[in-house]
Amino acid sequence: MEQLKVNGRYFEQGGKPFFWLADTAWLIFANIPEEEAYVYLKNRADKGFNVIQAVLVYSVDELRDINKMPLLREDVRSEEYWAHCDRVIRMAGELGLYVALVPTWGSLVSHNVITMQNAEKYASYLAERYGGFDNVLWLLGGDINAEGHEEIFRAMGRKLKEKCPQQLIGFHPFGRCASTLWFTDDEDEWLDFNMFQSGHRRYDQCNMGAWDDVTGEDTGLFGEDNWKFVFHDRSRSAKPALDGEPSYEWILQGLHDPSQPYWHAIDVRRYAYWSVLAGAAGHTYGDCSIIMFYDPETMKEGRLYGAREHWKMAMHHDGSGQMRYLKELMLSVDYRSGRAADELVIGGQREKHERIAVMAGPDFAIAYSFLGKGFDLDTAGYIGKDAWFMRPSTGVYSYLGRVETPVFHYEPVPCYDGNEDVVIVIR
């Protein structure tokens, strides 16, 4: 595999555009054997995913009361464990998958297991072990608010960049936070791309009085508007940015209350299209049962976030198969020349779920409506181009005709299965 590179605000592979389409498999190393890891990785590769996000060390003995997600593999400090990780990473590479490795979950930093005294040593160990893997990327952080810990992550990032400069490095932050809150282009040259976690809360759940509330930052109030993170990051950095943890498919809305409804495939599609059409360099999907490789027979305690199906069933959920349609759409145009183009929505942009997300380039325009309602676009610059209607739930394009007037009117196509979201493609 060729190493990924950064070109402006996007990724490339071998000089060609690389659209980041990741799945979240945090505990793949700890919770399933290699033969089952192959089944999962093959499933994701076949569906068009090209990156797997996974954590090397999620918990240690002294943090069992902190990290309550179940771990089946007890000893993560043995050579046997690391050799197992090696084999799974190589397996992913053979299937054409990059692996974005989180060295440790953030709690190991916030609870002083990883400190300034050992951070560089651990980073050196990882670089020596995985620096020669062409399909390895790095995600520092691991669901953490980095405030007060910035120098630990800087030490790790600089050491990894020194020893394996060809491997890209990002940072996976806490919910409703972004790496740009703590790291800058000027000071943090080791950081190749930015990542935000829009999280799992509804608009009305921004502040729940729970342990994972975010205070003191505007990003904590974005709610479901993950596209705002893209604008936020682009205003602070010239590097690529993407949503590394939006609401997972079949996870409780808000995480904590089992009486709350679940997020579904249509919701994960909304997060994907909203952020990518705002200028994100790709997108990360997730499923509640997949993140921990949930097995109802062995996982009866811990933070399960409402997980209800065995991971081998959950890997067939609709949303995971629908992400490729976005990737294929973006690769069908020169998306790196595009920009968010709210001004093309005639009558002004709409709020919340009414939003019409628009990306436009010199030769294309793409508009996404979550609710599938009618809208008008300024198409003065696209007369003579062809237009299609596409359901993101099926990926099927239905030709509408040529654009002949400076105003394109989308008349809603009836929907009978609850998948009302639509995409209009002009190119």
N, C-alpha and C positions, 0 to 999 in steps of 0.2 A: 504493500500500500504506500501511496505517496503521502508525505506529511502535509497536513493542512497548513495553510498560510492565511494571513490577514491581508486583505487588499482594501484599504479605506474602511468603510463601515460594514464590509461583508467578508465572507470566507471564500477561499478558492482552493481547488485541488488540481495540481498539475496544470495550472494556468486557466482552469475553467471554473465557473461559479459553483460553489458548494453551498447548498441550502441545508443548514443544520436542521435535522429532524430527529430529535432524541426521544428516548423513552426512559422512564425513571425506574431503575432496578436497584434501589439502595442496598438491599441485603442479599444480592445474588451470590456473593462470596461466602456469606456466613450461613445461609439458610437452606440451600439446596445443593445436592451433589452434582458432579460434572455432567452426568448423563441427562439430568433434568435441565441443567443450564443450557445444554445444546438445544433441547426442544424449544425453550424460551427464545434463545438467540436466533435460531432458524426461523421461528415464527415472526420475529420482529424484522429480520432481514428481508423475508419474503414480502412483508407489508411496506417496505420502502424506508424503514428507519435506517439511519446511518450512524447514530451515536447512542451509546448506552451510558447513562449516569449511574455510578455505583460508588459506594464507600468502602474503603479498605478496612478500617477499624471503626466500628460503630460504638462499641462499648468495651469497657474493661471491668474487672471484678469490683473495683472501688466505686464504679458508677452505675451499678445495677439498679439502684433506687432512682437514679436520674433518667437513664435511658430505658424506658419501659417497653420498647418494642421487642418482641421475643427474639432471642437468638438461639439457634439450635446448635451451632458450633461453639463450644465453650472456650477453647484456647486459641486466641487470635495472635498469640506471640510465638508460636512454634514454627519451625521451618516447614513442617508438613502443611500448615495453613498457607504460608506464603507460596509454596510450590503449587498448591491448589489454585491460588489466585493467578499465578503465572499461566497455568494451563487454560483457565477460563478466558483470560485476556487473549491468549494466542488463538483459541477457538473462535472468539469474536472476530479477530483479524482475518481468519480464514473464510469467514462469512461476509467479509467486507464491512465490518462494523468497527468504528472507533470507540474507545472506552474513555469516558471522562472520569478520571479517578479522583475521589475526595479522600485525601490522606487520612483524616479522622473526622468524625462528626464534631460539630462545633462545641459540644459540651465538654470534650476533653481539653479544650482550650479554656473555656469559661470556668472550669473546675480545677485548673492548674495541673492537669496531667501532662499536657504539652505546654512548655514554658519557654522563656527566652534562653534558658539554660540547655534545653535539649531540642529546640525546634530545628536548628540548622543540622544537627546530627541526624535527626529523623529524615529531614529532607534529603540529606546526602545519601542515606541508606536507600531511599526510594529512587533517587536519581541513578544510583549505581545498579539497582535492580531492574528498573524499567526504562532507563534512558535510551536503550537500544531498540525499544518497541516502536515501530512506525505508527501503530494505531492507538497510542496512548496520548491523551490530553490530561490536563490537571484542572481540578476545581478545588481551590482552597475554600475555607469557610466551613460549610456544612450546616446550614440552617442556624446561623448565628448573627446577632447584632455585634459587629466588630468593634464598636466603640470601646476604647480602653485596651483593646487587644491588637491594634493595628500593627504594632512593631513585631509581634510574633509572626503575623501573616506576611509582613514584608520580609522578615528574615527567611521564612520558608520559600517565598516566591523568588527572592533574589538568588537563593542557593539553587533552586531548581532551574532557574534560567541560566545560571552560570554553568551548571553541569550538563544540562540537556537543552541548549538554546533553541533547538529545532522544534521542541514540543510546546504547543500553545498552553497558556495558563489563563483561567478565569477565576471567578469567586462566586460561590453560591451563598447568598445572604439569608437572613431571617425573613419571615413572612411580612409582606407589605413594606419591604426594604429593597435597596439597590446597592450594588457595590460602589456606585458613584457617590454614595453618602460618605464614604471613608477614604477612597483611593482616587487619585487624580492622575491625569496624563503626564503632568510635569514631574511629579515625585515618584510615580509607580510605573516605571518603564517595563518592569517585569510582567505587568498585567496586560495581556494581549486583547482581551475583550471583556465587556461588562455583562453582568447578569442581574436580573431582578427576580424577586419572588412575589408575584401578585397575590398568591395565597388562595385561601379556600372560603372566604367570607362573602356574604351578600352585601349590597349597599347598606342595608339597615343593621349590619353586624360589625361596622367599623370599630366600635368600642363596645365590648361585651363584659368588661369587668373581669376578664380571664387573665391567666398568667402570660398569655402570649399577645396581649394588647401591645400596640406600638404607639408611643407618645413622643411628642416633640418634633415630629417630622410630617410634612404635608403628605408624603407618600402613603402613610398609614390611613389616610382618608380618601384614597382613590377608589376604594370599594372594588367593584367589578370592572372598573374602567382601566384595564391593564394597558391600553394604548397610551394612557397618560405617562406611564413609566418610560415608554420609548421616547416621547417628547422630552421628558425630564432628563433622561440619560444623554440624549443628543445635545441638549443645551449645556451639558457639563463636560462632554467628552467627544472626541472624534473617532473613538473606537467602536467596533460592532457591539450591539446590545441585543439581548433577547430575554424572553420570559423563561426562566429555568425551573419554575414551579408554579403553574397556574392551578386552578381547581382540578383535582383528579376526577376521573370518571368513577362513579359509584363510591364517593366519599361523602360523609355528612357535611352539609352546608354549615360552616362554622366549626366543624371538627368535634366539638365537645358534647353536644346534646343529642342523644339518640332519638328524641322526639322530632327532630328537624328532618326535612326532606333531603334527598341525595342530589348531587350533581350528575347530570346525564350526558349522553353523547352530544346532544345539541349544544349544551353549555361549553363543553371542551372545544367544539368547533368554533364557537363565538370567540373564546379567548385566543385561539390560534389565528383566525382571520383578522380580528381587531388589531393584534400586535404586529403581525407581519405586514399588513397594509399600511400601518403607521411607520414602517421602516425597520422593523426588527430583522436581524440577520438569519432568522430561523425560529424554531419553536420547540419546546419540550412538552411532550404529552406525559400523563401519568394515570395510573389506575390504583385505587386503594388496595386491592388485593395483591397487586404485582409488587408494590414498593417493598413489602415485607415477605413476599412469597407465602401468602396466608394459607395455612392448612387448619381447618376448623377442628381437626382431631387432636392436634398438638399445641395449638395456640388458643388458649382459653382465657388468658390474662394479659395485662399490659395495655398499652395504647394501641387499640385496633381501629379507631376512627370509624366504627361501623362496618368494617369489612365483613362480608356475608357469604362470599363464594370462594371456593378453592381457587388458587391462582391458575391452575390448569384450565379451569372454566373461564375465569376472568380474562385470560389472554385472548379470548375470542370476542370480547365486548366490541360493540359496533364502532365506538370512537377510535379505537386503535387502528382499525382498517380504513377509516375515513381520512386520516391525517395525510396519507400519500396524495390525495387529490389536491391539497393545497401545495405540496411540494411540486407536483407535476405542473400545476398552474403557473407557479412562479418561474419554473425553469423553461416554460414555453414562451416567456417574454424576457426582455433585458431588464430584469427587476432592479439591477444595480443602478440603472439610470432613472428609476422611478422615485417618487416622493409622495408623501401624504398630501392629498389635494382636496381638503374639505371645501375649498372655494368652488368646486365644480358642482356641489349639491345646491341646486336652485331652490331658493327660499330659505337657505341657511341650514347649518348643521343641526341635527336633532340630539336630544339628551338621552343618556342612559341606554336602555334597550332599543330605543328608537333610532339610535345612531346609524348613519349610512357611512360605513368605512370606505374610503376611496384612496387608491394609489394610482398615479398617472405618470407616464413617461412620454417621450416624444412620439412613440409609435403604439402606445397601448393605454388603456384605462380599465381598471378593475374596481367594481363597486360591490360591497357586501351588505346585505340587510338581514339582520338576525330575525326580525319579526316577519320578513317577507312582504312588507307593505309597499305600495307604489311610491315612486319618487321620480324626480326629473333631474337629469344631468346636463350640464353645459358641455356639448360635444362639438362646439365650433371648430376645435382643432383636430377632429377625428372624422370629418365628413369623408365618405368613401371607404372607411374601414368596415370590416364585418363585425357583427355583434352576435353573441350567444347568451343563452340563459343556462345556468348550471345549478343543480342541487348539490350542495356539499355533502349531503348524506349518501349520494350515489355516484358522484363524479361524472354523470352523464351530461354532455353538452347538447343543447337543442338550439339549432340555428334560428336566429331572429330576422336576419336580413342585413342589408347595408345601412350604415348611418347616412341619412340623406338630409338631415336638418340640424341646425345648431342646438336644438334641444331634444334630448332623447328621453322619452317617457316610458318608464317601466310600468306596465299594467300587471298587477299580481296574477300569477298563474295559480289556479286552485291547488290546494294541498289537502290530502285526506289522511295522512299518517302521522301528523304532528311534527314533521320535519319542515317547518315553514321557511327556514333560512335559505337565502338565495344569493347567487353571485351573477353579476352581469360582466361579461368579458368583451371588451372592444379591442380589436387588434388588426 
